[in-house]
């Protein structure tokens, strides 16, 4: 059982993690991939593409290895599958849920309480609007609601729980003796011909790659944005023009439905309209009777008993369009004229309207205006930047002066990349080693190393690939070979001592203080070693188990006591039942996601990661 859980735990944590609040905070580049779609992608879920930009966004633009890339792609695939399924099931998250979730994020709190100013400042610093962030939080809530339904459905029988508790709770008390490779290094000897043989057999290991050192300039959209400052009047106008979307308006709505089906006869509809008109007139004369009349006349089974109360609604609420349009336009406290839909005639009242104030939204608007203007300026300057570094190919200084940039210098760059994350880009390395840049000493064409970041380089210094002389690396080879010999001696000596102990002898070993080990193990104890320790016959102790520890030598375990699992009762039984239920639930989530892949087409252009 635990093998199954272990194999699937990462997958489940990834799916939950990618839609958790912790990861969505640090991303502020939504929309770029849509504007810069060149047709390439790493994977596709339905008609949604996952690109290199999405990888950068998910990892907060931190460099990752090629080995890790398929895993991140798979995580994003799982995220999109879950969100697609949630939307198919019409799962939704209201404003109250979303606000509560945001308020619980520690990064948005001051002295343990949500702070609106800190919230806006953090989003602004990431170039993200609150609308973008709040949509991600809604997605998070939807996804967790969906996965929670699968993760929380497992029920374990008492007998199964008891067997698992007995297995998991059993422990071994043991002592450890280490035969260290370090103790044999000083006596290990390495001959000159051994060093030479290793050197000749591992030529590639001692070959320094060709390298360049460059100077470079960076044109950045973020740097442009940082220098912009919209006026108060511009901020106010943007708020006025986009108030409904920005303010996240919600309305507390009630209604009375006078039923008339879409396919009802004309006279039925006319009668319903007449009744609705009479009710409107009665309510205008006495608005306080709304709840009473809703209970008496409304045919909406979901709200009539509550006086027509529909709760809080917004532009995303799933209501029929004529009703939604009327409800979102109606002033607070006013009663509408009858609104016709496929269900009949609705009399609508808006009891309360909630929206964010201008002061709270101002930092977000400033950030949005800066981002929009920087986007425009960057787009204009990007083309000019390319022409400038091309037309002044012998120096980056003219481009730096023209665009107010700083000429910087790099460390050594190989064809495989650079230590500087900003320069660690395959296309940039390719440009630096191109014939025109390397041999003609011209500026490179601008390379987009990240969304909104262009870099042009010019080579300062070049080192061709070269074999490192044997004399230079001899000390390193000698140290390596001595270590390998010491490890072999330690392993041989350890196996010899283990055999002596198992034969009833008492070799001179230094045993550490006793410690307790459970079946779930601990770091450094290999699975095969753990199994051997628990296979030891409890009736014939002490028992001895040995294992080679790569790089360190040999370890001998002395099992001195076998302790059965304690009785599982009360709160302990409940906690374990909950934990095991969650583990089984996680496996169900993994299976559910695999089922989603059968119903929603997933196409990979990289090999998906496996657990």
Residue pairs with C-beta under 8 A, 6 or more apart in sequence:
1 164
1 583
2 168
2 520
4 587
5 583
5 584
5 586
5 587
7 611
8 586
8 587
8 590
8 611
9 583
9 586
10 611
11 78
11 590
11 593
11 611
12 151
12 586
12 587
12 589
12 590
14 74
14 75
14 78
15 75
15 78
15 79
15 82
15 143
15 147
15 589
15 593
16 143
16 144
16 147
17 23
17 75
18 58
18 75
18 76
18 78
18 79
19 79
19 82
19 83
19 139
19 140
19 143
19 144
20 140
20 144
21 101
21 102
21 104
21 105
21 137
21 140
23 58
24 133
24 136
24 137
24 140
25 105
25 107
25 122
25 126
25 133
26 60
26 126
27 57
27 58
27 60
27 126
27 128
27 136
28 123
28 126
28 127
28 128
28 132
29 53
29 56
29 57
29 127
29 451
29 452
30 57
30 128
30 132
32 53
32 451
32 452
33 49
33 51
33 53
33 54
36 53
36 451
37 49
37 51
40 51
40 52
41 49
41 50
41 51
41 605
42 50
42 51
42 52
42 54
42 55
42 69
42 73
42 604
42 605
42 606
43 49
43 50
43 73
43 76
43 77
43 602
43 603
43 604
43 605
43 606
43 608
44 50
44 601
44 602
44 603
45 77
45 80
45 81
45 84
45 600
45 601
45 602
46 80
46 84
46 600
46 601
48 80
48 84
50 73
50 76
50 77
50 80
53 451
54 76
55 64
55 69
55 72
55 73
55 76
56 450
56 451
58 72
58 75
58 76
59 72
61 450
62 421
63 421
63 424
64 72
69 606
70 606
70 607
70 608
70 609
71 609
73 604
73 606
73 608
73 609
74 608
74 609
75 609
77 602
77 604
77 608
78 593
79 143
81 593
81 596
81 597
81 600
81 602
82 143
82 146
82 147
82 593
82 596
83 139
83 142
83 143
84 596
84 600
85 146
85 596
85 600
86 139
86 142
86 143
86 145
86 146
87 142
89 146
90 318
91 142
91 145
91 146
92 138
92 142
92 316
92 317
92 318
93 137
93 138
93 141
93 142
93 145
94 312
94 314
95 248
95 250
95 312
95 314
95 354
96 312
97 141
98 134
98 137
98 138
98 141
101 137
101 140
101 141
102 108
102 114
102 119
102 133
102 134
102 137
103 109
103 114
107 118
107 122
108 114
108 115
108 118
108 119
108 122
109 115
109 118
110 118
116 360
117 363
119 130
120 130
120 360
120 361
120 362
120 363
120 364
121 363
123 129
123 130
123 133
123 363
123 364
123 367
124 363
124 364
124 366
124 367
127 222
127 225
127 367
127 371
128 367
129 364
129 367
129 368
130 246
130 248
130 356
130 361
130 364
131 245
131 246
131 248
134 248
147 589
147 592
150 585
150 588
150 589
150 592
151 582
151 585
151 586
151 588
151 589
152 581
152 582
152 585
153 585
153 588
154 581
154 584
154 585
154 588
155 581
156 164
156 577
156 580
156 581
156 584
161 568
161 573
161 576
161 577
161 580
162 568
164 576
164 580
165 565
165 568
165 573
165 576
166 564
166 565
167 519
167 565
168 518
168 519
168 520
168 565
168 576
169 518
169 564
169 565
169 566
169 568
170 518
170 519
170 534
170 562
170 563
170 564
170 565
171 516
171 517
171 518
171 519
171 562
171 563
171 565
172 516
172 517
172 533
172 534
172 536
172 559
172 561
172 562
172 563
173 514
173 515
173 516
173 517
173 559
173 560
173 561
173 562
173 563
174 514
174 515
174 517
174 533
174 557
174 558
174 559
174 560
175 511
175 512
175 513
175 514
175 515
175 557
175 558
175 560
176 511
176 512
176 515
176 555
176 556
176 557
176 558
177 497
177 509
177 510
177 511
177 512
177 555
177 556
177 558
178 549
178 552
178 553
178 554
178 555
178 556
179 490
179 491
179 493
179 494
179 497
179 553
179 554
179 555
179 556
180 490
180 552
180 553
181 483
181 486
181 487
181 489
181 490
181 551
181 552
181 553
182 486
182 553
183 486
183 490
183 553
184 485
184 486
184 489
184 490
184 493
185 482
185 483
185 486
188 481
188 482
188 483
188 485
188 486
188 489
189 482
190 477
190 478
190 481
190 482
190 485
194 481
195 470
195 474
195 477
195 478
195 481
196 470
198 477
198 480
198 481
199 206
199 470
199 473
199 474
199 477
203 467
206 467
206 468
206 473
207 465
207 466
207 467
207 468
208 463
208 465
208 466
208 467
208 468
209 414
209 415
209 416
209 465
210 414
210 415
210 433
210 462
210 463
210 464
210 465
211 412
211 413
211 414
211 462
211 463
212 412
212 413
212 432
212 433
212 438
212 459
212 460
212 461
212 462
212 463
213 409
213 410
213 411
213 412
213 413
213 459
213 460
213 461
213 462
214 409
214 410
214 413
214 423
214 432
214 457
214 458
214 459
214 460
215 396
215 407
215 408
215 409
215 410
215 457
215 458
215 460
216 396
216 407
216 408
216 409
216 410
216 423
216 455
216 456
216 457
216 458
217 389
217 396
217 399
217 400
217 403
217 405
217 406
217 407
217 408
217 455
217 456
218 405
218 408
218 422
218 453
218 454
218 455
219 378
219 381
219 382
219 385
219 403
219 405
219 446
219 453
219 454
219 455
220 378
220 452
220 453
220 454
221 374
221 375
221 378
221 452
221 453
222 374
222 452
222 453
224 374
224 377
224 378
224 381
225 370
225 371
225 373
225 374
226 370
228 369
228 370
228 373
228 374
229 366
229 370
230 238
230 365
230 366
230 369
230 370
230 373
234 369
235 362
235 365
235 366
235 369
236 358
238 365
238 368
238 369
239 246
239 358
239 361
239 362
239 365
243 249
243 355
244 315
244 328
245 315
246 356
246 361
246 364
246 365
247 355
247 356
247 357
247 361
248 314
248 355
248 356
249 314
249 315
249 328
249 353
249 354
249 355
250 312
250 313
250 314
250 353
250 354
250 355
251 312
251 313
251 314
251 327
251 328
251 330
251 332
251 350
251 352
251 353
251 354
252 309
252 311
252 312
252 350
252 351
252 352
252 353
252 354
253 310
253 311
253 312
253 313
253 327
253 348
253 349
253 350
253 351
254 290
254 291
254 294
254 303
254 307
254 308
254 309
254 310
254 348
254 349
254 351
255 294
255 298
255 300
255 303
255 308
255 310
255 323
255 327
255 346
255 347
255 348
255 349
256 276
256 279
256 290
256 293
256 294
256 297
256 298
256 300
256 308
256 346
256 347
257 298
257 299
257 300
257 304
257 343
257 344
257 345
257 346
258 272
258 273
258 275
258 276
258 279
258 297
258 298
258 299
258 338
258 344
258 345
258 346
258 347
259 272
259 299
259 343
259 344
260 268
260 269
260 271
260 272
260 273
260 343
260 344
260 345
261 268
261 342
261 343
261 344
262 342
262 343
264 272
272 344
272 345
273 338
273 340
273 345
275 297
275 345
276 338
276 345
276 347
277 338
279 293
279 297
279 347
280 335
280 336
280 337
280 338
280 347
282 289
282 293
283 289
283 290
283 293
283 335
283 347
283 349
284 335
287 333
287 335
287 349
290 307
290 308
290 335
290 349
291 307
291 308
291 309
292 307
294 303
294 304
294 307
294 308
295 304
295 305
295 307
295 308
298 304
298 308
299 344
300 308
302 310
303 309
303 310
308 349
312 354
313 319
313 324
313 327
315 324
315 328
317 324
319 327
320 341
320 342
320 343
322 339
322 340
322 341
323 339
323 341
323 346
323 348
326 336
326 339
326 346
326 348
327 348
327 350
330 336
330 348
330 349
330 350
331 350
332 350
332 351
332 352
332 353
333 349
333 350
333 351
334 349
334 350
335 347
335 348
335 349
336 346
336 347
336 348
336 349
338 345
338 346
338 347
339 345
339 346
339 347
339 348
340 346
375 452
378 452
381 403
382 446
382 454
384 402
384 403
385 399
385 403
385 446
385 454
385 456
386 445
386 446
386 454
388 398
388 399
388 402
388 403
389 396
389 399
389 443
389 444
389 445
389 446
389 456
390 443
390 445
392 398
392 399
392 443
393 442
393 443
394 441
394 442
394 443
395 443
395 458
396 407
396 443
396 456
396 458
397 407
399 405
399 443
399 456
400 406
400 407
409 460
410 418
410 420
410 423
410 457
411 418
411 419
411 420
412 418
412 463
413 423
413 429
413 432
414 429
415 429
415 430
415 433
416 429
417 423
417 424
417 425
417 426
417 429
418 424
418 428
418 429
422 449
422 450
422 453
422 455
423 449
423 455
423 457
425 447
425 449
425 450
425 455
427 447
427 448
427 449
428 444
428 447
428 449
428 455
428 457
431 437
431 444
431 445
431 447
431 457
432 438
432 444
432 457
432 459
434 444
436 442
436 444
437 443
437 444
437 457
437 458
437 459
438 459
438 462
441 458
441 459
442 458
443 456
443 457
443 458
444 456
444 457
444 458
445 456
446 454
446 455
446 456
447 454
447 455
447 456
447 457
448 454
449 455
486 553
487 551
487 552
487 553
490 553
490 554
491 548
491 553
491 554
493 554
494 546
494 548
494 553
494 554
494 555
494 556
495 546
495 554
497 507
497 509
497 546
497 556
498 544
498 546
498 556
500 506
500 507
501 507
501 544
501 556
501 558
502 544
509 556
511 558
514 560
516 563
517 525
517 530
517 533
519 530
519 534
521 527
521 530
524 549
525 533
526 547
528 547
529 545
529 547
529 557
532 545
533 545
533 557
533 559
536 543
536 545
536 559
536 562
537 543
538 562
541 559
541 560
541 561
541 562
542 558
542 559
542 560
543 558
543 559
544 556
544 557
544 558
544 559
545 556
545 557
545 559
546 554
546 555
546 556
546 557
547 554
547 555
547 557
548 554
549 555
568 576
